[in-house]
Every structure is written in C-alpha cells, then in structure tokens.
Amino acid sequence: MTIGKGKRPRDPNQLAKWIVDRSTGQIPEEPKAAPPTDLSAYMAAMGRKGGQIGGKRRLKTMTKEQRRKVAAKAAKTRWAKHVKK
C-alpha cells in the first residue's frame, strides 16, 4: 500500500497496517540503493542533489535587488529563444 518510491501511507489506518506488516516481515524492506560504481556518475548524482537544495538556499541569501536582476536576466533569455528570424 505504499505510494511512489517506498513512502509511507498518509492515512493513519493504512500506516498502522503498513507498520505491522513491516514489523512482522510480511512486507520485505526495500534495499537501499548502492552508489553507482562509476565515480563520475556518482559525483553527478551528488551534484544534482546539492543543486536541488542550492537554489532555494541561494534565494534566501540574496537581496531583493539581486533577485530582481536574476529574474530579469532569466526573462530576457526566455524571450530571446522565441525571436523569429
């Protein structure tokens, strides 16, 4: 009854059943993913994880003026893609 990538159910009754099933061994535990053997693939995965966190943290530390400049640059880049030749 888990949803997605092994997440626990939100419904309290389903959660209780899931906990009992896991503790009695009726549902096998999901094996943890081993890191890739290729070092560059492993480092790329770590970078993606940091990038997901970094953008949110970056916005918290930027001033209002810095955020405005970044947003204006992004909008200009988006509109530049749609220019007809």
N, C-alpha and C positions, 0 to 999 in steps of 0.2 A: 504494500500500500504506500510505498514511498514514492515521491514525486521527483522527477529530474535526476540529478546526479547523487542519489542516495540521501536526499534531505529528509528530515523527519516530518511526519504529517503535522499539520496545524491543528486539526480537530483534536480536542482533548481525549475523546474516546478512541480514536484511531491511534493516537500517540500512545495511550496506555496499552493497547493491544500490541503495538509495534515493540514497545519496551519489553513486554512479557515474552513475545516471540523471540526477540534477540537474546534475552537472558536465558531462555530455556534451550536455545540452539536450534529453533525451528527455522529461523532465517539466518543463513550464514553471513558473517560480517564481510563487508566489501574490502577487498585487499587494497592497501594504499598503493598509489601509482608510484612505480620506481622511476627515478630520474632517468632521462634518456642517456644512452651510452655515448652518444655523440656529444662532445663537450660544447660545440658551437650551438647545437640545438638546445642544450640545457641552459646555456647563457642567454639565448634568445628568449626562452620561456621566462627566465628570471627578469629580464629587461621588460617584457610585456607586463609582468605583474607589477613591477615598480612604476611603469608608465601609467597604469590604471590608477594608482594611488597618487602619483606625482601631479597630475593635472588638477585634482581637487585641492591638494595642499598648496599648489602654486597660486591658485586663485585666492586662497585665504591670506597669503602673504603679500599679494600685490596691492598697490594703491589703486584708488579709483581711476586716476589718470592713466596708469599703466594698463589697467583692464580695458579702458576706452580705446587706447592705441592698438592693443592686440585685436580687439573686436573690429575696429575699422579696417585694419590690415586684412583680417580674415574675410570680411565682407567684400573688400576690393578684389581679393583673389578669387572669391566665388563668382563675382560678376564678370571678371576678366575671362573666365572659361566660356562664357556664353556670348562673346562678342562675335558677330557674323563678319565674315571676310568678304 
